[in-house]
Amino acid sequence: MTKSEKNKMPRRLVATFDGRVQGVGFRFTTVEIARGFAVTGYVQNMMEGSVRLVAEGEEEELTRFLNALRDSHIFRYVTREDLSWPTATGEFDSFVIRYS
């Protein structure tokens, strides 16, 4: 498998963002940004105050989505991010806010 073929395979990005990320429009802005990319999944406030993002798509598209999020005004509230790249499951049809 070539590198190009590997980048076309579906991937999953799981990100946890810490900081002052709740109550500042982080989830709504994330959904707006996601609309510009071929990604599915969700963004969700967590009980301990972080925000969790789970997105699926091609790896290059996920990277562009993550970079657009990092370049947005809301990322100034992030003090730490934790990323993992597990296998995609294909379980999502769109990108939404998930409410606890």
C-alpha positions in Angstrom: 0.0 0.0 0.0 1.4 3.4 -1.0 1.4 6.4 1.4 -1.3 8.0 -0.8 -3.5 5.0 -0.5 -3.0 4.9 3.2 -4.0 8.5 3.6 -7.3 7.8 1.8 -8.3 5.1 4.3 -10.9 6.2 6.9 -9.3 7.2 10.2 -10.7 8.3 13.6 -9.4 11.3 15.5 -10.2 11.4 19.2 -9.2 14.7 20.8 -9.7 16.0 24.3 -9.3 19.8 24.8 -8.7 21.3 28.2 -8.8 24.9 29.3 -11.7 27.3 29.5 -13.5 25.4 26.7 -17.0 25.2 28.1 -19.4 28.1 27.9 -17.5 29.9 25.2 -19.1 28.5 22.0 -16.4 25.9 21.5 -18.9 23.1 20.4 -20.9 25.3 18.1 -17.8 26.7 16.4 -16.4 23.2 16.0 -19.6 22.1 14.2 -19.4 25.2 11.9 -15.8 24.4 11.1 -16.6 20.7 10.5 -19.2 21.7 7.8 -16.3 22.7 5.6 -14.7 19.3 5.7 -15.6 15.7 4.8 -15.7 14.5 8.4 -18.3 12.9 10.6 -18.5 12.5 14.4 -19.3 14.7 17.3 -18.1 17.2 19.9 -19.2 16.9 23.5 -18.7 18.7 26.8 -17.4 16.4 29.5 -18.3 16.4 33.1 -14.8 17.4 34.3 -14.8 20.5 32.1 -13.0 19.4 29.0 -14.4 19.0 25.5 -14.1 15.7 23.6 -14.0 15.6 19.8 -14.5 12.3 17.8 -14.2 12.7 14.1 -13.8 10.3 11.2 -12.7 10.8 7.6 -9.6 10.5 5.5 -6.4 11.3 7.5 -5.5 14.3 5.4 -9.0 15.7 5.8 -9.0 15.2 9.6 -5.6 16.9 9.8 -6.9 19.9 7.8 -10.0 20.0 10.1 -7.9 19.9 13.2 -5.6 22.6 11.9 -8.6 24.8 11.0 -9.9 24.3 14.6 -6.5 25.3 15.9 -6.4 28.4 13.7 -9.9 29.5 14.9 -10.6 32.1 17.6 -11.9 29.5 20.0 -8.6 27.7 20.2 -7.2 30.5 22.4 -9.2 29.0 25.3 -7.4 25.6 24.9 -4.5 25.0 27.3 -3.9 21.4 26.4 -4.9 18.9 23.8 -4.6 15.1 23.9 -4.9 13.3 20.5 -5.2 9.7 19.5 -5.8 8.0 16.1 -7.7 4.7 16.6 -9.3 2.8 13.8 -12.4 4.3 12.2 -15.7 2.5 12.9 -17.9 4.2 10.3 -20.7 4.7 12.8 -21.4 8.4 12.1 -23.5 10.0 9.4 -22.8 13.6 10.1 -20.9 15.9 12.6 -23.0 17.0 15.5 -23.0 18.2 19.1 -23.5 15.3 21.5 -25.3 16.3 24.7 -24.5 14.3 27.8 
